[in-house]
Amino acid sequence: MSIYESLLATSKSKGAGYFVLVDPDKIASDKLPSFIEQATEAGVDAFLIGGSLIVDDSFEQCIKTIKQHTKVPAVIFPGGVMQISPSADAILFLSIISGRNPQHLIGDQVLAAPIIKRIGLEAISTAYMLVESGRTTSAEFMSNTQPLPRHKTDIAVAHAMAAEILGFKMIYLEAGSGAEQSVPEEMIGGITKYCSVPLIVGGGLRTPDDARKKIQAGAKFIVTGTVLEKDNSISLVKEFASAIHNL
């Protein structure tokens, strides 16, 4: 079974899947092993690894450490072409379809594809849609793209329809790291009404109740990251997992 198939099976059996984003720049290497082990025990279904800006060489070691301390999938969430590794289980092969920057629609993908094929890394084609969140996020700034207006559900639905017709396996609705506002439930519901592609939703989710509302609106996977960057993160992981699973 592919990683993609296993993630879908997890979402179906648990009601929804829970991903934790690990940014190698934002977690100390000595704390990573225990965090991964405890997060796995708490109910995380996959770890996403990556960041909009990784300023040192910790990316590869971060993936290897995660693989050493858990059996749940380690999936690359690339912030750029350099974030590719054979140590991971899969990579979200992202195209930022919400913007009109050709580099992130197809340019980076052309550069990355031969590397991914050569190392035999499973690629999960993912339509990445940035959503207006109340502040300029790292993803928005680094990609040089304008996010979708949060009050224009029809525009988001049209983009999602295009993603489905083009054959993307997943759609990732992203408010951005540290977003002031998360993706609106109305937008999630509008997309799931017209599209069957599984939705990943992340950015600006500060409480388990926030996550539960996204699942109830139609999201199949929830991602948390920034909210976990504090001392009581493991207890919060448990609360998120409980809110997300088996609604």
Helices and strands as residue ranges (DSSP letters): H 3-14, E 17-22, H 32-42, E 46-49, H 58-69, E 74-76, E 90-96, H 102-102, I 103-107, H 108-119, E 122-130, H 138-143, H 153-166, E 170-174, H 185-194, E 199-202, H 208-217, E 221-224, G 226-228, H 233-244
